[in-house]
Amino acid sequence: MDVVQGNEQKHKIYWNRVWDYFHKEKTSKFDHTANSVMNSRSLIQLCINKFDGCLALIEISNPSGVNEQEKISKAKELYKKVHKTSFQFDHCWNILRHQPNGWNFIQSLK
């Protein structure tokens, strides 16, 4: 999330820094390589982008009398219908949805 540190880094250096941070903060005893951390992050980003797309469709339809939580529930239903699986990264999405790093597609539509 650090824009200064993240700017103009070599790919391998960036992922080694992410891996170092992951291992410093992890609570499980499982060991992961920098590559496995990168692949997990890519999967999470892909699913979050798909969920943001579903939420954007709900936002665009502008359902009257529907609060934010109901829109999120409708987006989860749409995600399950379209992708044939439940959205499993609520915990990540809740952290990343307000970050100004491109994860939140909805903000660009408002």
KOLRO-939531 format. One record per residue: residue in three letters; x, y, z of N, C-alpha, C in turn; chain; residue number from 1. Coordinates in nm, 4 decimals. Atoms other than C-alpha are relative to their C-alpha. Example, Ala and Ser with C-alpha at 12.3 -4.5 7.8 and 13.67 -1.06 7.14 Angstrom:
2
{'ALA', {0.0890, -0.1190, 0.0000}, {1.2300, -0.4500, 0.7800}, {0.0900, 0.1200, 0.0000}, 'A', 1}
{'SER', {-0.0820, -0.1190, -0.0060}, {1.3670, -0.1060, 0.7140}, {-0.0770, 0.1090, 0.0730}, 'A', 2}
END
This chain:
110
{'MET', {0.0809, -0.1194, 0.0000}, {0.0000, 0.0000, 0.0000}, {0.0858, 0.1266, 0.0000}, 'A', 1}
{'ASP', {-0.0898, -0.1147, -0.0062}, {0.3048, 0.2258, 0.0326}, {0.0359, 0.0440, -0.1408}, 'A', 2}
{'VAL', {-0.0192, -0.0480, 0.1367}, {0.3081, 0.4324, -0.2874}, {0.1467, 0.0273, -0.0292}, 'A', 3}
{'VAL', {-0.1410, -0.0322, 0.0211}, {0.6682, 0.5499, -0.2431}, {0.0817, -0.1272, -0.0135}, 'A', 4}
{'GLN', {-0.0728, 0.1263, 0.0081}, {0.8036, 0.2004, -0.1749}, {-0.0419, -0.0803, -0.1227}, 'A', 5}
{'GLY', {0.0522, 0.0799, 0.1094}, {0.5823, 0.0485, -0.4446}, {0.0347, 0.0520, -0.1375}, 'A', 6}
{'ASN', {-0.0252, -0.0647, 0.1272}, {0.6887, 0.2871, -0.7173}, {0.1339, -0.0436, -0.0592}, 'A', 7}
{'GLU', {-0.1207, 0.0313, 0.0764}, {0.9406, 0.1614, -0.9761}, {0.0860, -0.1107, 0.0612}, 'A', 8}
{'GLN', {-0.0753, 0.1131, -0.0533}, {1.0430, -0.1557, -0.7897}, {0.0066, -0.1106, -0.1040}, 'A', 9}
{'LYS', {-0.0081, 0.1201, 0.0823}, {1.1627, -0.4619, -0.9707}, {-0.1008, -0.1017, 0.0541}, 'A', 10}
{'HIS', {0.1029, 0.0992, -0.0354}, {0.9027, -0.7407, -0.9705}, {0.0471, -0.0907, 0.1136}, 'A', 11}
{'LYS', {-0.0503, 0.0952, -0.0998}, {1.1187, -0.9827, -0.7707}, {0.0229, 0.0676, 0.1344}, 'A', 12}
{'ILE', {-0.0235, -0.0730, -0.1249}, {1.2162, -0.7211, -0.5112}, {-0.1330, 0.0274, 0.0699}, 'A', 13}
{'TYR', {0.1318, -0.0276, -0.0570}, {0.8515, -0.6237, -0.4601}, {-0.0566, -0.1241, 0.0681}, 'A', 14}
{'TRP', {0.0598, 0.1204, -0.0567}, {0.7348, -0.9823, -0.4061}, {0.0822, -0.0565, 0.1146}, 'A', 15}
{'ASN', {-0.0804, 0.0392, -0.1158}, {1.0273, -1.0569, -0.1755}, {-0.0351, 0.0848, 0.1221}, 'A', 16}
{'ARG', {0.0435, -0.0863, -0.1097}, {0.9208, -0.7576, 0.0357}, {-0.1364, -0.0443, 0.0517}, 'A', 17}
{'VAL', {0.1324, 0.0487, -0.0407}, {0.5606, -0.8849, 0.0374}, {0.0161, -0.1297, 0.0779}, 'A', 18}
{'TRP', {-0.0238, 0.1278, -0.0669}, {0.6854, -1.2323, 0.1335}, {0.0588, 0.0223, 0.1386}, 'A', 19}
{'ASP', {-0.0586, -0.0315, -0.1306}, {0.9009, -1.0892, 0.4159}, {-0.1066, 0.0496, 0.0973}, 'A', 20}
{'TYR', {0.1068, -0.0527, -0.0845}, {0.6022, -0.8970, 0.5495}, {-0.0980, -0.1111, 0.0388}, 'A', 21}
{'PHE', {0.0919, 0.1113, -0.0256}, {0.3769, -1.2026, 0.5168}, {0.0542, -0.0899, 0.1109}, 'A', 22}
{'HIS', {-0.0581, 0.0894, -0.0994}, {0.6166, -1.4175, 0.7181}, {0.0161, 0.0668, 0.1357}, 'A', 23}
{'LYS', {-0.0096, -0.0726, -0.1272}, {0.6628, -1.1507, 0.9812}, {-0.1359, 0.0044, 0.0707}, 'A', 24}
{'GLU', {0.1343, -0.0180, -0.0558}, {0.2830, -1.1170, 1.0299}, {-0.0841, -0.1274, 0.0081}, 'A', 25}
{'LYS', {0.0840, 0.1195, 0.0079}, {0.1589, -1.4715, 0.9684}, {-0.0231, -0.0610, 0.1378}, 'A', 26}
{'THR', {0.0345, 0.0652, -0.1260}, {-0.0136, -1.6621, 1.2457}, {-0.0057, -0.1517, -0.0140}, 'A', 27}
{'SER', {0.0036, 0.1452, 0.0199}, {-0.0144, -2.0091, 1.0893}, {0.1424, -0.0548, -0.0043}, 'A', 28}
{'LYS', {-0.1323, 0.0632, 0.0036}, {0.2716, -2.2575, 1.0953}, {0.0389, -0.0459, -0.1399}, 'A', 29}
{'PHE', {-0.0288, 0.0409, 0.1363}, {0.2515, -2.3262, 0.7210}, {0.0997, 0.0958, -0.0639}, 'A', 30}
{'ASP', {-0.1003, -0.0807, 0.0681}, {0.5382, -2.2055, 0.5096}, {-0.0425, 0.0206, -0.1447}, 'A', 31}
{'HIS', {0.0365, -0.0324, 0.1376}, {0.4822, -2.0351, 0.1746}, {0.1190, 0.0663, -0.0683}, 'A', 32}
{'THR', {-0.1034, -0.0677, 0.0770}, {0.7168, -1.9248, -0.1002}, {-0.0527, 0.1360, -0.0461}, 'A', 33}
{'ALA', {0.0419, -0.1299, 0.0542}, {0.7128, -1.5738, -0.2462}, {-0.0941, -0.0218, -0.1178}, 'A', 34}
{'ASN', {0.0838, 0.0295, 0.1153}, {0.5585, -1.7289, -0.5585}, {-0.1409, -0.0408, 0.0427}, 'A', 35}
{'SER', {0.1331, 0.0411, -0.0443}, {0.2722, -1.8897, -0.3648}, {-0.0777, 0.1178, 0.0578}, 'A', 36}
{'VAL', {0.0646, -0.1210, -0.0510}, {0.1995, -1.5587, -0.1893}, {-0.0487, 0.0842, -0.1173}, 'A', 37}
{'MET', {0.0370, -0.0767, 0.1188}, {0.1955, -1.3851, -0.5292}, {-0.1221, -0.0632, -0.0679}, 'A', 38}
{'ASN', {0.1132, 0.0674, 0.0647}, {-0.0408, -1.6483, -0.6747}, {-0.1279, 0.0153, 0.0819}, 'A', 39}
{'SER', {0.1176, -0.0194, -0.0860}, {-0.2762, -1.6223, -0.3759}, {-0.0548, 0.1399, -0.0141}, 'A', 40}
{'ARG', {0.0423, -0.1387, 0.0146}, {-0.2845, -1.2462, -0.4057}, {-0.0669, 0.0214, -0.1347}, 'A', 41}
{'SER', {0.0596, -0.0121, 0.1332}, {-0.3599, -1.2755, -0.7782}, {-0.1404, -0.0591, -0.0031}, 'A', 42}
{'LEU', {0.1327, 0.0629, -0.0068}, {-0.6510, -1.5119, -0.7095}, {-0.0973, 0.0896, 0.0769}, 'A', 43}
{'ILE', {0.0850, -0.0886, -0.0798}, {-0.7879, -1.2796, -0.4404}, {-0.0388, 0.1220, -0.0816}, 'A', 44}
{'GLN', {0.0289, -0.1183, 0.0804}, {-0.7588, -0.9798, -0.6721}, {-0.1003, -0.0317, -0.1105}, 'A', 45}
{'LEU', {0.0925, 0.0398, 0.1062}, {-0.9356, -1.1637, -0.9542}, {-0.1423, -0.0131, 0.0541}, 'A', 46}
{'CYS', {0.1337, 0.0180, -0.0585}, {-1.2272, -1.2628, -0.7293}, {-0.0584, 0.1325, 0.0470}, 'A', 47}
{'ILE', {0.0486, -0.1308, -0.0454}, {-1.2516, -0.9140, -0.5788}, {-0.0420, 0.0850, -0.1196}, 'A', 48}
{'ASN', {0.0378, -0.0749, 0.1206}, {-1.2549, -0.7590, -0.9258}, {-0.1343, -0.0488, -0.0547}, 'A', 49}
{'LYS', {0.1279, 0.0550, 0.0469}, {-1.5381, -0.9936, -1.0271}, {-0.1137, 0.0446, 0.0909}, 'A', 50}
{'PHE', {0.1029, -0.0428, -0.0943}, {-1.7302, -0.9082, -0.7092}, {-0.0293, 0.1491, -0.0178}, 'A', 51}
{'ASP', {0.0204, -0.1435, 0.0243}, {-1.6750, -0.5347, -0.7689}, {-0.0842, 0.0225, -0.1250}, 'A', 52}
{'GLY', {0.0812, -0.0100, 0.1213}, {-1.8213, -0.5851, -1.1166}, {-0.1465, -0.0291, 0.0284}, 'A', 53}
{'CYS', {0.1388, 0.0325, -0.0378}, {-2.1318, -0.7495, -0.9689}, {-0.0612, 0.1138, 0.0809}, 'A', 54}
{'LEU', {0.0496, -0.1104, -0.0811}, {-2.1665, -0.4711, -0.7137}, {-0.0240, 0.1235, -0.0860}, 'A', 55}
{'ALA', {0.0182, -0.1137, 0.0906}, {-2.1237, -0.2129, -0.9877}, {-0.1305, -0.0134, -0.0782}, 'A', 56}
{'LEU', {0.1264, 0.0216, 0.0717}, {-2.4114, -0.3693, -1.1819}, {-0.1202, 0.0302, 0.0895}, 'A', 57}
{'ILE', {0.1075, -0.0302, -0.0945}, {-2.6302, -0.3473, -0.8721}, {-0.0094, 0.1514, 0.0211}, 'A', 58}
{'GLU', {-0.0028, -0.1458, -0.0185}, {-2.5217, 0.0153, -0.8159}, {-0.0594, 0.0723, -0.1209}, 'A', 59}
{'ILE', {0.0464, -0.0645, 0.1236}, {-2.5908, 0.1069, -1.1790}, {-0.1516, -0.0147, -0.0155}, 'A', 60}
{'SER', {0.1445, 0.0200, 0.0122}, {-2.9410, -0.0406, -1.1618}, {-0.0771, 0.0919, 0.0950}, 'A', 61}
{'ASN', {0.0553, -0.1002, -0.0913}, {-3.0024, 0.2110, -0.8813}, {-0.1315, -0.0445, 0.0646}, 'A', 62}
{'PRO', {0.1240, 0.0458, -0.0633}, {-3.2546, 0.0085, -0.6812}, {-0.0426, 0.0960, 0.1115}, 'A', 63}
{'SER', {0.0463, -0.0973, -0.0993}, {-3.4658, 0.2468, -0.4747}, {-0.0302, -0.0684, 0.1326}, 'A', 64}
{'GLY', {0.0287, 0.0507, -0.1324}, {-3.4973, 0.1994, -0.1020}, {0.0905, -0.1118, 0.0465}, 'A', 65}
{'VAL', {-0.0925, 0.1078, -0.0352}, {-3.2006, -0.0378, -0.0865}, {0.1249, 0.0615, 0.0620}, 'A', 66}
{'ASN', {-0.1194, -0.0539, -0.0645}, {-2.9220, 0.0329, 0.1606}, {0.1256, -0.0735, -0.0485}, 'A', 67}
{'GLU', {-0.1271, 0.0553, 0.0477}, {-2.5550, -0.0508, 0.1112}, {0.0119, -0.1497, 0.0294}, 'A', 68}
{'GLN', {-0.0101, 0.1417, -0.0360}, {-2.5727, -0.3843, 0.2949}, {-0.0875, -0.0869, -0.0897}, 'A', 69}
{'GLU', {0.0879, 0.0748, 0.0905}, {-2.8652, -0.4973, 0.0796}, {0.0601, -0.0071, -0.1401}, 'A', 70}
{'LYS', {-0.0673, 0.0019, 0.1304}, {-2.6722, -0.3990, -0.2344}, {0.1120, -0.1032, -0.0001}, 'A', 71}
{'ILE', {-0.1080, 0.0986, -0.0112}, {-2.3776, -0.6070, -0.1133}, {-0.0580, -0.1416, -0.0035}, 'A', 72}
{'SER', {0.0655, 0.1324, 0.0020}, {-2.6111, -0.9026, -0.0505}, {-0.0468, -0.0357, -0.1407}, 'A', 73}
{'LYS', {0.0433, 0.0244, 0.1379}, {-2.7594, -0.8660, -0.3990}, {0.1201, -0.0295, -0.0904}, 'A', 74}
{'ALA', {-0.1219, 0.0247, 0.0785}, {-2.4061, -0.8500, -0.5439}, {0.0526, -0.1404, 0.0255}, 'A', 75}
{'LYS', {-0.0427, 0.1369, -0.0310}, {-2.3193, -1.1745, -0.3643}, {-0.0883, -0.1019, -0.0701}, 'A', 76}
{'GLU', {0.0919, 0.0890, 0.0720}, {-2.6287, -1.3388, -0.5113}, {0.0339, -0.0028, -0.1485}, 'A', 77}
{'LEU', {-0.0361, -0.0083, 0.1415}, {-2.5338, -1.2155, -0.8584}, {0.1325, -0.0707, -0.0268}, 'A', 78}
{'TYR', {-0.1304, 0.0661, 0.0126}, {-2.1745, -1.3322, -0.8109}, {-0.0180, -0.1519, -0.0042}, 'A', 79}
{'LYS', {0.0232, 0.1446, -0.0059}, {-2.2958, -1.6810, -0.7173}, {-0.0698, -0.0497, -0.1253}, 'A', 80}
{'LYS', {0.0735, 0.0388, 0.1211}, {-2.5352, -1.6918, -1.0120}, {0.0913, -0.0002, -0.1226}, 'A', 81}
{'VAL', {-0.0859, -0.0142, 0.1187}, {-2.2774, -1.5746, -1.2665}, {0.1204, -0.0935, 0.0044}, 'A', 82}
{'HIS', {-0.1269, 0.0729, -0.0099}, {-1.9645, -1.7504, -1.1369}, {-0.0135, -0.1404, 0.0585}, 'A', 83}
{'LYS', {0.0292, 0.1357, -0.0493}, {-2.1315, -2.0653, -0.9964}, {0.0773, -0.0360, 0.1276}, 'A', 84}
{'THR', {-0.0659, 0.0202, -0.1288}, {-1.9534, -2.0213, -0.6617}, {-0.0241, 0.1225, 0.0866}, 'A', 85}
{'SER', {0.0196, -0.1117, -0.0920}, {-1.9881, -1.8060, -0.3543}, {0.1245, 0.0880, 0.0044}, 'A', 86}
{'PHE', {-0.1120, -0.0924, -0.0199}, {-1.7721, -1.4985, -0.3016}, {0.0602, -0.0294, 0.1366}, 'A', 87}
{'GLN', {-0.0620, 0.0479, -0.1233}, {-1.5213, -1.6087, -0.0385}, {0.0993, 0.0986, 0.0620}, 'A', 88}
{'PHE', {-0.1035, -0.0912, -0.0478}, {-1.3113, -1.2984, 0.0197}, {-0.0574, 0.1275, 0.0603}, 'A', 89}
{'ASP', {0.0602, -0.1160, -0.0670}, {-1.5378, -1.0701, 0.2223}, {0.1022, 0.0719, 0.0872}, 'A', 90}
{'HIS', {-0.0974, -0.0584, -0.0916}, {-1.2612, -1.0173, 0.4759}, {0.1035, 0.0842, -0.0746}, 'A', 91}
{'CYS', {-0.0955, -0.0775, 0.0806}, {-1.0203, -0.8997, 0.2037}, {-0.0686, 0.1206, -0.0632}, 'A', 92}
{'TRP', {0.0731, -0.1074, 0.0666}, {-1.2791, -0.6937, 0.0207}, {-0.0307, 0.1134, 0.0970}, 'A', 93}
{'ASN', {0.0295, -0.1029, -0.0994}, {-1.3776, -0.5111, 0.3403}, {0.1219, 0.0842, 0.0332}, 'A', 94}
{'ILE', {-0.1228, -0.0747, -0.0247}, {-1.0153, -0.4099, 0.3937}, {0.0376, 0.0842, -0.1217}, 'A', 95}
{'LEU', {-0.0518, -0.0634, 0.1216}, {-0.9369, -0.3196, 0.0318}, {-0.0975, 0.0929, -0.0709}, 'A', 96}
{'ARG', {0.1005, -0.0741, 0.0761}, {-1.2612, -0.1588, -0.0836}, {0.0172, 0.1510, 0.0065}, 'A', 97}
{'HIS', {-0.0173, -0.1442, -0.0132}, {-1.1667, 0.1877, 0.0423}, {0.1435, 0.0455, -0.0281}, 'A', 98}
{'GLN', {-0.1385, -0.0355, 0.0296}, {-0.8029, 0.1776, -0.0649}, {0.0103, 0.0621, -0.1393}, 'A', 99}
{'PRO', {-0.0109, -0.0692, 0.1291}, {-0.7013, 0.4139, -0.3473}, {0.1009, -0.0635, -0.0942}, 'A', 100}
{'ASN', {-0.1005, 0.0657, 0.0837}, {-0.5010, 0.1516, -0.5363}, {-0.0582, -0.0758, -0.1184}, 'A', 101}
{'GLY', {0.0561, 0.0636, 0.1173}, {-0.7378, 0.0459, -0.8108}, {-0.0830, -0.1231, 0.0268}, 'A', 102}
{'TRP', {0.0806, 0.1177, -0.0291}, {-0.9092, -0.2421, -0.6295}, {-0.1472, 0.0309, -0.0081}, 'A', 103}
{'ASN', {0.1424, -0.0295, -0.0103}, {-1.2348, -0.0593, -0.6014}, {-0.0539, 0.0596, -0.1290}, 'A', 104}
{'PHE', {0.0563, -0.0393, 0.1291}, {-1.4000, -0.0442, -0.9428}, {-0.1241, 0.0891, 0.0173}, 'A', 105}
{'ILE', {0.1260, -0.0730, -0.0222}, {-1.7241, 0.0961, -0.7971}, {0.0238, 0.1495, 0.0124}, 'A', 106}
{'GLN', {-0.0256, -0.1420, -0.0213}, {-1.5695, 0.4261, -0.6937}, {0.0173, 0.0751, -0.1313}, 'A', 107}
{'SER', {-0.0205, -0.0656, 0.1291}, {-1.4776, 0.5005, -1.0549}, {-0.1324, 0.0238, -0.0727}, 'A', 108}
{'LEU', {0.1289, -0.0156, 0.0658}, {-1.8433, 0.4670, -1.1550}, {-0.0865, 0.1090, 0.0632}, 'A', 109}
{'LYS', {0.0833, -0.0986, -0.0703}, {-1.9792, 0.7147, -0.8994}, {0.0327, 0.1409, -0.0414}, 'A', 110}
END
